[in-house]
Amino acid sequence: MERSNLEQLTLEELKDEAARYGLPNQGSRNSLIDAIMTHLERNGRTSERTEPVAGPSGEAVGTRSDGAAVKVSRPPDSTLMLTQMMAALSRLMQQQQQVTQLLQTLSAVPRESPSRSTPSGVVSRRTAEGWSSGPAIQAIASQIPEFAGAEEDNVSAWVRRVDKVAEVHQASDGVILLTASSRLTKSARRWYDVQGGIVIESWQGLRAELTKIFDRKMPFYKVMQKVEARKWLSGKESFDDYAIDKLGLMHRVDLKEVDKVHLLVSGIQQSSLRATALSLGEETIEGFLARMRSITQSVAEQERKPAAAGSAARSKEIQCHNCGKKGHSPRECSAETQCFYCKQKGHRRYECPSLKKKDQRPATKPPAAAVQVAASVDEEPKETVAMVQTELPRLVLSDPVVQVCKMMGENCELTALIDTGSPVSFVKLSAYNQYVRDKNVLLKPSNRNLRNLSDQILEIDGIVRVEISLRQLPDTKFEVDLYVLKDNSFQGDIILGREFIKEEKLTLVYEPSARDDNTVNLFSFLPLCVNDEESESSLEQIIENSVIDFDHKVKDKLIETVFEIDRNQYSPVNDNYTVQVRLKDSSVYAYAPRRFAQAERVEIREIIDDLLKRGIIQPSVSSYCARVVLVKKRNGKTRLCIDLRPLNLRVFKQKYPFPVMEECFAQLSNKKVFTLIDLKDSFHQIKVHVSSTQYFAFATPDGQYEYTCLPFGYCEAPAEFQKRLRQILEKLIREGKILLYIDDVFIATETIEQNLGILKEVMIILKRYGFELNYKKCSFLKRKIEFLGYLVSADGITLSQRHTEAVENYKPPRDKLQLRRFLGFTNYFRRFIKDYAAKAKQLQNLLKKDVDFNLSNESMKFFELLM
């Protein structure tokens, strides 16, 4: 009988078949088939099987497989006994097979070696013969996660998992040892491979040593950084996947379930869905996940919209900067965030603790004391409204009014109000006369229009810089610019405004009242609120308010010279000088105007009206059209620039030489008096040829215009302006009376009379050629002046303050690229650094190809020497 025939029989038929052969008829189909086939193979296969039945004459009649009846003689008694013995023997062998399978599933208890004991005397040595490495180990290992020994791995949680699995399956110590060791990877595996003794003898020993080596206490803030950085990407994953992943990040810290629920809610990026999750009020993980599962069921489907064919093709080319894989952007990446600086996961570069620690180096100068001021509107009962914090114990004030105990080193009793509504600080005239006037402190003029809340102009005597100390901090000195009021119209003596708060690096802190009422109590007196407006001063006011480094007699001469030139009429020079554009590519470019906010559109319209009124631009129908760009000036005003990059690519570049700064500074020896003249709207004072105005066309939301004068943004504008000014001031330049650098005319002389004489010549020439001066930015008759970024005086040339601050605040380089930038930066000022080449050599050696970048302590010494 073939196996295929047995497989076609039912279970009951198989049991009958086994009984006919004298075999046990208990078990599954497969076990019965295997038993019958084994019996047939041992006793030989017969082509015909007979079934004995009682014949009419009492003879045994059998039935063949084809249904034909045959006569069968009954076996003698000896044969029957032999058949029963064979059946019993078969049952015994089957039981032995079952016992063997059971032993393979449950490992036998290892035998102890009576002759040796473990070194510790606690755990007995096991031999490998009693351990099984079969299906039991594989089955248990599938329920234990891998342990790599990395910083983010929790060895305590892993050990508890192993113990729990061993308890559930009632596994022996030897099986658990083999299973646990097989799940060690990376650094944990390397550690295990070099161990001996108790570690490889029992699971108890391995567990104890693993805990000692890899039980790292990860800082709470670091774990929370990783947890908070994990967000739910609803378009790429289900909420359950997100929750399981985030809960895995929380396993290193012991948190309450309600805290875990809140952290899961914080990772929901949709504000409406996050609000819904908060409103659930669930405090258990199971309940929260069950509720969120039904809420978020359709969210993922809605966000997984089919992309267009073009966008799908482009998305395959996008490379994620977080995980390095293609097909998605960093924002869509589901992988854990990674720092590009330390290569660790769980935070970004701007949050990197290693980078922050490296940046915290000792400053070259002690920082000014940090002062914090807090304000509150509640007064009854008195709350904390001002707080001053320095290196001394912090001081809390309950009133915005502070007491000034010293002014200019003299003891005083003055009241000062900290007022954030005022842009500047004020002092009463009476306080100024009593404590400052006799100190011979320079009273500078003011060119600012200041108004109070009633829109009345405040009359200012001038600005004085004084030194004050507060009663609460008598050892701390503050320097402040005070505007001296001509009257005593406000309560108190001094008002400290926003300028003082910014200069002293004060920080406002809001501390709400603990009371539940909404009552707002104003201060007992109204602070002086000031509106700061830029004064549209006349020429007389500008010159009178200008500051020079000489006495009032010299100031009178300066005023007389300027007014004389302004009043007199000089014959204009009309040489029809214009600038032409030489194109190497005449292809047309045209761009539609950019979109601007309504406030920007109003600002553009005002600038356009002003330029039209002054004749700098005109309406255009040119086929060329560029876009406009709004650029903020230093004074806060807006300048309209044109994006002329398409034109700059199409013009021939001229190689007009600019002055070399070293040659300019070489002419300043023995000079003591300096004047710097700045031209108003420098480029706009040069006309463009009629045939070239079409190339300077631009579009605004209100129409198309074109420049008739040289615009800002044209690559050849500086060269053209330098060329024009040098042409009209050629005589003075050759005589060495002035230095010219684009729109700055620098006059350096030995005496005041020489300086005023040259100034008069320059102003007359510029007026004849139609150039206007920007008197507000001009500096007249100075002993020390900043020119081309350097500080020039009779003592020599030094770096300006902004340059020295940039060098002092330069952070140590972290790689070769940053080191190369630093050396280039310092090389620009090498004339001011003694033995620069010797000091920079040590750092330059770090830039070699075969040298690894390592800013050692010795290299840091040379870095600090260059600073």
ZAMARGU-4260 file (C-alpha; in steps of 0.2 Angstrom, whole numbers, plus 5000, padded with zeros to 4 digits):
<rodrens>
0) 5000/5000/5000 | 5007/5017/4995 | 5007/5032/5006 | 4995/5041/4994 | 4982/5028/4997
5) 4983/5031/5016 | 4982/5050/5014 | 4965/5048/5005 | 4958/5039/5020 | 4948/5048/5034
10) 4954/5048/5052 | 4943/5034/5057 | 4948/5023/5043 | 4966/5026/5048 | 4963/5021/5065
15) 4954/5005/5059 | 4969/5001/5047 | 4981/5003/5062 | 4971/4991/5073 | 4971/4978/5059
20) 4990/4978/5059 | 4990/4977/5078 | 4997/4996/5080 | 4991/5009/5092 | 4976/5019/5085
25) 4978/5035/5095 | 4986/5051/5088 | 4984/5063/5073 | 4983/5058/5055 | 5001/5061/5051
30) 5007/5050/5066 | 4995/5036/5061 | 5001/5036/5043 | 5019/5036/5049 | 5016/5021/5060
35) 5008/5011/5047 | 5021/5015/5034 | 5035/5010/5046 | 5026/4994/5050 | 5024/4990/5031
40) 5042/4994/5028 | 5048/4983/5042 | 5037/4968/5038 | 5038/4970/5019 | 5025/4977/5007
45) 5011/4966/5001 | 5003/4970/4984 | 4986/4963/4991 | 4979/4966/5008 | 4966/4953/5013
50) 4952/4956/5026 | 4947/4940/5034 | 4929/4936/5035 | 4919/4921/5040 | 4915/4910/5025
55) 4900/4898/5024 | 4910/4883/5029 | 4919/4892/5043 | 4934/4895/5033 | 4942/4912/5033
60) 4938/4922/5017 | 4948/4937/5012 | 4945/4952/5000 | 4958/4958/4988 | 4961/4975/4984
65) 4952/4973/4968 | 4936/4967/4977 | 4938/4948/4973 | 4936/4936/4987 | 4950/4923/4991
70) 4952/4910/5004 | 4964/4913/5018 | 4970/4900/5030 | 4970/4905/5048 | 4988/4906/5055
75) 4993/4894/5069 | 4994/4900/5087 | 5013/4903/5087 | 5011/4915/5072 | 4997/4924/5081
80) 5009/4927/5096 | 5023/4933/5086 | 5011/4946/5078 | 5006/4952/5095 | 5024/4953/5101
85) 5029/4963/5085 | 5014/4975/5089 | 5020/4978/5107 | 5037/4981/5102 | 5031/4994/5089
90) 5022/5003/5102 | 5037/5003/5114 | 5048/5011/5100 | 5035/5024/5097 | 5035/5029/5115
95) 5053/5030/5115 | 5053/5042/5100 | 5040/5053/5109 | 5052/5054/5125 | 5066/5059/5114
100) 5056/5073/5106 | 5051/5079/5123 | 5069/5079/5129 | 5074/5089/5114 | 5061/5102/5118
105) 5065/5103/5137 | 5084/5102/5140 | 5090/5090/5153 | 5097/5096/5170 | 5116/5098/5167
110) 5127/5087/5177 | 5138/5095/5191 | 5156/5091/5191 | 5160/5085/5209 | 5178/5088/5208
115) 5178/5107/5205 | 5168/5121/5211 | 5166/5139/5204 | 5179/5152/5208 | 5165/5162/5217
120) 5159/5147/5227 | 5141/5152/5223 | 5137/5145/5206 | 5142/5127/5201 | 5151/5124/5185
125) 5141/5116/5171 | 5147/5106/5157 | 5141/5108/5139 | 5135/5090/5137 | 5119/5093/5147
130) 5114/5109/5137 | 5103/5108/5122 | 5105/5120/5107 | 5090/5114/5097 | 5073/5122/5094
135) 5071/5128/5112 | 5085/5140/5111 | 5079/5147/5094 | 5061/5148/5100 | 5066/5158/5116
140) 5079/5169/5106 | 5065/5175/5095 | 5057/5183/5110 | 5072/5192/5116 | 5078/5208/5107
145) 5096/5211/5102 | 5107/5221/5114 | 5121/5231/5107 | 5128/5240/5122 | 5125/5257/5114
150) 5121/5272/5124 | 5103/5272/5120 | 5101/5254/5125 | 5094/5250/5142 | 5103/5235/5150
155) 5091/5234/5165 | 5075/5233/5154 | 5084/5220/5143 | 5089/5209/5158 | 5071/5210/5165
160) 5065/5204/5148 | 5076/5189/5148 | 5071/5184/5165 | 5053/5186/5161 | 5055/5175/5145
165) 5064/5162/5155 | 5051/5162/5169 | 5037/5160/5156 | 5045/5145/5147 | 5053/5137/5163
170) 5070/5137/5154 | 5085/5131/5163 | 5100/5142/5167 | 5111/5134/5154 | 5097/5137/5140
175) 5095/5155/5145 | 5114/5158/5145 | 5116/5152/5127 | 5100/5161/5122 | 5105/5178/5130
180) 5123/5177/5124 | 5117/5174/5106 | 5107/5190/5106 | 5122/5201/5110 | 5129/5212/5096
185) 5142/5225/5092 | 5151/5231/5107 | 5142/5220/5119 | 5147/5205/5109 | 5165/5210/5108
190) 5165/5212/5127 | 5157/5195/5129 | 5170/5186/5117 | 5185/5191/5128 | 5176/5186/5145
195) 5179/5170/5155 | 5175/5163/5172 | 5158/5167/5179 | 5152/5176/5163 | 5152/5161/5152
200) 5147/5149/5166 | 5129/5154/5170 | 5116/5167/5166 | 5117/5174/5184 | 5135/5178/5181
205) 5132/5186/5164 | 5118/5196/5170 | 5128/5203/5185 | 5143/5208/5174 | 5132/5215/5160
210) 5124/5227/5172 | 5140/5233/5179 | 5148/5237/5162 | 5133/5243/5152 | 5121/5251/5165
215) 5124/5269/5159 | 5114/5283/5167 | 5108/5293/5153 | 5104/5311/5158 | 5085/5315/5159
220) 5086/5330/5148 | 5094/5320/5134 | 5081/5307/5134 | 5067/5320/5134 | 5076/5328/5119
225) 5074/5312/5109 | 5057/5310/5115 | 5051/5327/5111 | 5060/5327/5094 | 5049/5312/5089
230) 5034/5318/5079 | 5019/5309/5071 | 5020/5309/5052 | 5002/5306/5049 | 5005/5304/5030
235) 5018/5290/5032 | 5013/5280/5047 | 4999/5275/5058 | 4996/5283/5075 | 5000/5266/5083
240) 5017/5264/5075 | 5021/5282/5081 | 5015/5278/5098 | 5025/5262/5100 | 5041/5270/5093
245) 5039/5285/5105 | 5035/5274/5120 | 5051/5264/5116 | 5061/5280/5118 | 5053/5283/5135
250) 5058/5267/5142 | 5075/5274/5149 | 5065/5285/5161 | 5052/5281/5174 | 5037/5291/5169
255) 5019/5291/5175 | 5006/5284/5162 | 4998/5301/5161 | 5014/5310/5157 | 5017/5297/5143
260) 5000/5301/5136 | 5004/5320/5136 | 5021/5316/5127 | 5012/5306/5114 | 5000/5321/5112
265) 5014/5333/5110 | 5020/5324/5095 | 5004/5327/5085 | 5008/5341/5073 | 4990/5346/5068
270) 4984/5358/5080 | 4965/5353/5079 | 4969/5335/5081 | 4981/5339/5096 | 4967/5348/5104
275) 4955/5334/5102 | 4968/5322/5109 | 4970/5333/5125 | 4951/5334/5127 | 4950/5315/5129
280) 4956/5315/5147 | 4963/5297/5146 | 4976/5294/5159 | 4981/5276/5153 | 4991/5271/5138
285) 4978/5257/5133 | 4963/5269/5134 | 4972/5283/5125 | 4977/5272/5111 | 4960/5264/5109
290) 4952/5281/5108 | 4965/5288/5096 | 4964/5273/5085 | 4946/5277/5080 | 4950/5296/5079
295) 4965/5294/5067 | 4958/5280/5057 | 4955/5292/5041 | 4969/5304/5044 | 4983/5294/5036
300) 4972/5290/5021 | 4967/5309/5018 | 4985/5314/5019 | 4992/5300/5007 | 4986/5309/4991
305) 4992/5302/4975 | 5006/5313/4968 | 5006/5318/4950 | 5018/5309/4938 | 5030/5324/4937
310) 5031/5326/4956 | 5033/5307/4959 | 5048/5307/4947 | 5055/5322/4956 | 5052/5315/4973
315) 5063/5300/4969 | 5078/5312/4966 | 5076/5321/4982 | 5088/5315/4995 | 5085/5317/5014
320) 5099/5325/5023 | 5094/5316/5039 | 5095/5298/5035 | 5104/5300/5018 | 5091/5290/5008
325) 5082/5296/4992 | 5063/5298/4989 | 5058/5310/5003 | 5063/5326/5011 | 5070/5329/5029
330) 5053/5335/5034 | 5045/5319/5029 | 5058/5308/5036 | 5052/5295/5049 | 5070/5291/5055
335) 5076/5297/5071 | 5084/5315/5070 | 5103/5315/5068 | 5115/5329/5073 | 5127/5334/5058
340) 5140/5339/5071 | 5143/5324/5083 | 5133/5312/5072 | 5123/5306/5087 | 5104/5303/5085
345) 5090/5312/5095 | 5094/5330/5092 | 5099/5343/5079 | 5115/5353/5076 | 5108/5368/5084
350) 5104/5358/5100 | 5120/5348/5101 | 5127/5348/5119 | 5144/5345/5112 | 5144/5360/5101
355) 5137/5371/5115 | 5151/5365/5127 | 5164/5368/5114 | 5158/5386/5111 | 5158/5390/5129
360) 5176/5396/5130 | 5183/5409/5142 | 5180/5427/5135 | 5195/5438/5133 | 5186/5452/5142
365) 5174/5450/5157 | 5156/5453/5152 | 5146/5467/5159 | 5135/5462/5173 | 5119/5456/5167
370) 5104/5466/5173 | 5086/5460/5172 | 5071/5471/5175 | 5054/5465/5177 | 5038/5475/5176
375) 5020/5472/5182 | 5005/5483/5182 | 4998/5477/5199 | 5001/5488/5213 | 4989/5483/5227
380) 4995/5472/5235 | 5013/5475/5229 | 5019/5462/5218 | 5036/5460/5210 | 5037/5473/5196
385) 5056/5475/5194 | 5070/5463/5196 | 5089/5467/5195 | 5100/5452/5193 | 5119/5453/5193
390) 5133/5443/5199 | 5128/5448/5217 | 5113/5441/5225 | 5098/5446/5214 | 5088/5461/5220
395) 5069/5461/5218 | 5060/5478/5217 | 5041/5481/5220 | 5041/5497/5211 | 5047/5503/5194
400) 5055/5518/5202 | 5073/5516/5208 | 5084/5527/5218 | 5100/5535/5211 | 5113/5537/5225
405) 5127/5543/5214 | 5129/5553/5198 | 5146/5557/5191 | 5154/5551/5207 | 5145/5563/5218
410) 5132/5557/5231 | 5114/5562/5227 | 5096/5558/5231 | 5087/5557/5214 | 5072/5547/5208
415) 5073/5537/5192 | 5059/5529/5183 | 5062/5514/5172 | 5050/5518/5157 | 5049/5506/5142
420) 5038/5519/5133 | 5052/5531/5130 | 5065/5527/5117 | 5078/5538/5126 | 5083/5543/5143
425) 5080/5560/5151 | 5086/5571/5165 | 5078/5587/5172 | 5087/5603/5169 | 5088/5606/5188
430) 5097/5589/5191 | 5109/5592/5177 | 5113/5610/5183 | 5116/5603/5201 | 5127/5587/5197
435) 5133/5588/5179 | 5136/5606/5173 | 5151/5609/5183 | 5160/5593/5179 | 5165/5600/5162
440) 5156/5585/5153 | 5153/5589/5134 | 5135/5593/5130 | 5132/5586/5113 | 5118/5594/5102
445) 5103/5583/5097 | 5096/5582/5080 | 5081/5571/5084 | 5063/5577/5086 | 5055/5570/5102
450) 5036/5572/5106 | 5026/5567/5121 | 5009/5559/5121 | 5001/5576/5118 | 5011/5578/5102
455) 5021/5592/5109 | 5039/5594/5104 | 5050/5592/5119 | 5064/5605/5120 | 5081/5598/5122
460) 5096/5607/5128 | 5108/5593/5122 | 5114/5575/5126 | 5126/5572/5140 | 5134/5555/5145
465) 5135/5552/5164 | 5139/5538/5176 | 5126/5533/5189 | 5124/5521/5203 | 5108/5514/5210
470) 5105/5513/5229 | 5101/5495/5228 | 5117/5491/5219 | 5129/5504/5225 | 5145/5496/5218
475) 5138/5494/5200 | 5141/5509/5188 | 5130/5512/5173 | 5134/5524/5159 | 5119/5532/5151
480) 5116/5546/5138 | 5103/5558/5146 | 5093/5571/5135 | 5093/5587/5146 | 5075/5594/5146
485) 5074/5613/5146 | 5059/5612/5159 | 5054/5602/5174 | 5037/5596/5168 | 5038/5578/5173
490) 5039/5570/5190 | 5055/5562/5196 | 5072/5567/5191 | 5078/5554/5178 | 5069/5543/5165
495) 5078/5528/5160 | 5071/5523/5143 | 5073/5509/5130 | 5090/5515/5124 | 5097/5512/5142
500) 5088/5495/5143 | 5096/5489/5127 | 5114/5496/5131 | 5114/5488/5148 | 5107/5472/5141
505) 5092/5472/5152 | 5078/5459/5151 | 5060/5462/5154 | 5052/5447/5164 | 5033/5446/5166
510) 5027/5438/5182 | 5008/5437/5183 | 4999/5440/5199 | 4993/5425/5209 | 4976/5434/5211
515) 4961/5428/5200 | 4954/5446/5198 | 4957/5455/5181 | 4960/5472/5190 | 4974/5483/5182
520) 4982/5496/5193 | 4991/5510/5184 | 5007/5517/5191 | 5004/5532/5203 | 5010/5544/5190
525) 5010/5543/5171 | 5027/5539/5163 | 5033/5551/5150 | 5030/5542/5133 | 5040/5549/5119
530) 5038/5547/5100 | 5055/5547/5091 | 5054/5555/5074 | 5069/5559/5062 | 5070/5577/5060
535) 5069/5585/5043 | 5081/5598/5048 | 5087/5612/5038 | 5105/5614/5033 | 5108/5627/5047
540) 5102/5615/5060 | 5112/5601/5053 | 5128/5611/5053 | 5125/5619/5070 | 5122/5601/5077
545) 5137/5593/5069 | 5151/5589/5082 | 5169/5594/5079 | 5184/5591/5089 | 5189/5609/5091
550) 5182/5625/5100 | 5167/5635/5095 | 5178/5648/5085 | 5183/5634/5073 | 5164/5629/5072
555) 5159/5646/5067 | 5172/5646/5053 | 5165/5630/5047 | 5147/5636/5047 | 5153/5652/5038
560) 5161/5642/5025 | 5147/5630/5022 | 5134/5644/5021 | 5144/5655/5010 | 5145/5641/4997
565) 5127/5637/4999 | 5121/5655/4996 | 5133/5659/4982 | 5129/5654/4964 | 5142/5647/4953
570) 5142/5644/4934 | 5137/5626/4931 | 5147/5614/4921 | 5136/5605/4908 | 5148/5593/4899
575) 5133/5581/4894 | 5142/5567/4903 | 5132/5551/4902 | 5134/5532/4905 | 5132/5520/4891
580) 5129/5501/4892 | 5139/5490/4881 | 5131/5473/4879 | 5139/5457/4873 | 5122/5448/4873
585) 5107/5458/4867 | 5094/5445/4871 | 5079/5451/4879 | 5074/5447/4897 | 5058/5452/4906
590) 5051/5447/4923 | 5034/5450/4931 | 5034/5460/4947 | 5036/5451/4963 | 5021/5450/4976
595) 5022/5462/4990 | 5013/5465/5006 | 5001/5480/5006 | 5012/5490/5017 | 5027/5486/5006
600) 5017/5492/4991 | 5013/5508/4999 | 5031/5511/5003 | 5036/5507/4985 | 5023/5519/4979
605) 5030/5533/4990 | 5048/5529/4984 | 5042/5529/4965 | 5033/5546/4967 | 5049/5553/4975
610) 5060/5547/4961 | 5048/5553/4948 | 5048/5570/4956 | 5067/5571/4956 | 5068/5565/4938
615) 5078/5550/4942 | 5066/5538/4934 | 5052/5540/4920 | 5038/5529/4914 | 5044/5515/4902
620) 5038/5504/4888 | 5055/5495/4886 | 5055/5476/4881 | 5067/5473/4895 | 5060/5472/4913
625) 5068/5468/4929 | 5061/5465/4947 | 5063/5477/4961 | 5070/5473/4978 | 5068/5482/4995
630) 5083/5485/5005 | 5084/5492/5023 | 5097/5505/5026 | 5106/5507/5042 | 5095/5522/5047
635) 5080/5510/5045 | 5074/5518/5029 | 5070/5508/5014 | 5080/5509/4998 | 5073/5503/4981
640) 5085/5492/4971 | 5083/5484/4955 | 5088/5465/4952 | 5099/5468/4937 | 5108/5451/4938
645) 5101/5447/4920 | 5109/5463/4914 | 5125/5461/4923 | 5128/5444/4914 | 5126/5453/4897
650) 5137/5468/4899 | 5156/5470/4895 | 5165/5472/4912 | 5177/5487/4912 | 5194/5485/4922
655) 5194/5502/4929 | 5207/5503/4944 | 5201/5508/4961 | 5213/5516/4974 | 5224/5504/4984
660) 5221/5507/5003 | 5239/5505/5007 | 5244/5519/4995 | 5230/5530/5002 | 5236/5527/5020
665) 5254/5531/5015 | 5249/5549/5011 | 5242/5552/5029 | 5258/5554/5038 | 5259/5570/5049
670) 5241/5574/5046 | 5231/5580/5061 | 5214/5587/5055 | 5202/5576/5045 | 5186/5579/5036
675) 5176/5565/5027 | 5163/5571/5014 | 5149/5559/5009 | 5138/5562/4993 | 5119/5561/4993
680) 5112/5547/4982 | 5129/5545/4974 | 5124/5534/4959 | 5108/5544/4955 | 5119/5559/4952
685) 5126/5552/4935 | 5115/5552/4920 | 5112/5537/4909 | 5113/5539/4890 | 5095/5540/4881
690) 5099/5524/4871 | 5103/5514/4887 | 5089/5519/4899 | 5079/5504/4891 | 5090/5492/4900
695) 5086/5499/4917 | 5068/5496/4916 | 5059/5488/4930 | 5041/5483/4935 | 5031/5487/4951
700) 5013/5483/4955 | 5009/5500/4949 | 5017/5500/4932 | 5034/5500/4923 | 5047/5513/4924
705) 5065/5515/4919 | 5080/5524/4927 | 5087/5540/4918 | 5101/5540/4931 | 5113/5527/4937
710) 5104/5514/4948 | 5110/5504/4962 | 5112/5486/4958 | 5121/5489/4941 | 5138/5480/4942
715) 5147/5494/4933 | 5140/5508/4944 | 5154/5509/4956 | 5167/5510/4942 | 5157/5523/4933
720) 5155/5534/4948 | 5173/5532/4953 | 5178/5537/4935 | 5167/5552/4935 | 5172/5559/4952
725) 5190/5557/4948 | 5187/5566/4932 | 5180/5582/4940 | 5192/5581/4955 | 5208/5576/4946
730) 5217/5592/4950 | 5215/5591/4969 | 5219/5572/4968 | 5236/5576/4959 | 5240/5589/4971
735) 5238/5577/4985 | 5224/5587/4994 | 5211/5574/4994 | 5209/5555/4994 | 5194/5548/4984
740) 5186/5531/4986 | 5170/5529/4976 | 5158/5541/4985 | 5170/5546/5000 | 5180/5561/4998
745) 5193/5562/5012 | 5203/5578/5017 | 5218/5576/5028 | 5228/5591/5033 | 5241/5597/5046
750) 5231/5613/5051 | 5213/5618/5052 | 5215/5632/5039 | 5221/5620/5026 | 5207/5609/5029
755) 5194/5622/5028 | 5202/5629/5012 | 5202/5612/5003 | 5184/5609/5009 | 5179/5625/5001
760) 5187/5620/4984 | 5179/5603/4984 | 5162/5609/4988 | 5163/5622/4975 | 5168/5610/4962
765) 5154/5597/4967 | 5141/5611/4966 | 5146/5616/4949 | 5144/5598/4942 | 5128/5596/4951
770) 5133/5584/4965 | 5124/5586/4982 | 5132/5582/4999 | 5124/5572/5012 | 5128/5583/5027
775) 5121/5571/5040 | 5134/5558/5036 | 5148/5570/5033 | 5161/5572/5047 | 5170/5589/5048
780) 5186/5594/5057 | 5190/5578/5067 | 5206/5573/5076 | 5201/5555/5075 | 5190/5548/5061
785) 5185/5531/5053 | 5190/5529/5035 | 5189/5513/5024 | 5185/5503/5040 | 5201/5509/5049
790) 5203/5522/5063 | 5214/5536/5057 | 5222/5549/5069 | 5238/5559/5071 | 5245/5544/5081
795) 5243/5532/5066 | 5231/5520/5059 | 5223/5507/5070 | 5208/5495/5068 | 5191/5501/5071
800) 5181/5495/5086 | 5169/5484/5076 | 5185/5475/5069 | 5192/5472/5085 | 5176/5466/5092
805) 5174/5454/5077 | 5192/5447/5081 | 5189/5445/5100 | 5172/5436/5097 | 5179/5424/5084
810) 5175/5406/5089 | 5189/5393/5088 | 5188/5383/5072 | 5181/5366/5072 | 5188/5360/5055
815) 5200/5364/5041 | 5187/5375/5032 | 5184/5386/5047 | 5203/5387/5051 | 5206/5393/5033
820) 5193/5406/5035 | 5201/5412/5051 | 5218/5413/5043 | 5211/5423/5029 | 5202/5435/5041
825) 5218/5438/5051 | 5229/5440/5036 | 5218/5455/5031 | 5225/5463/5047 | 5242/5456/5047
830) 5250/5473/5046 | 5244/5476/5064 | 5250/5459/5071 | 5269/5458/5075 | 5278/5442/5068
835) 5262/5436/5060 | 5270/5423/5049 | 5278/5415/5064 | 5262/5415/5074 | 5252/5408/5060
840) 5264/5394/5054 | 5258/5382/5068 | 5240/5384/5062 | 5244/5383/5044 | 5252/5366/5046
845) 5235/5359/5051 | 5229/5363/5034 | 5241/5350/5026 | 5233/5336/5017 | 5242/5322/5027
850) 5238/5330/5044 | 5223/5327/5054 | 5214/5342/5061 | 5216/5343/5080 | 5216/5360/5088
855) 5228/5355/5103 | 5232/5366/5117 | 5248/5372/5109 | 5238/5377/5093 | 5225/5386/5104
860) 5240/5396/5111 | 5244/5402/5093 | 5225/5405/5089 | 5224/5416/5104 | 5240/5425/5100
865) 5232/5430/5083 | 5217/5437/5092
</rodrens>
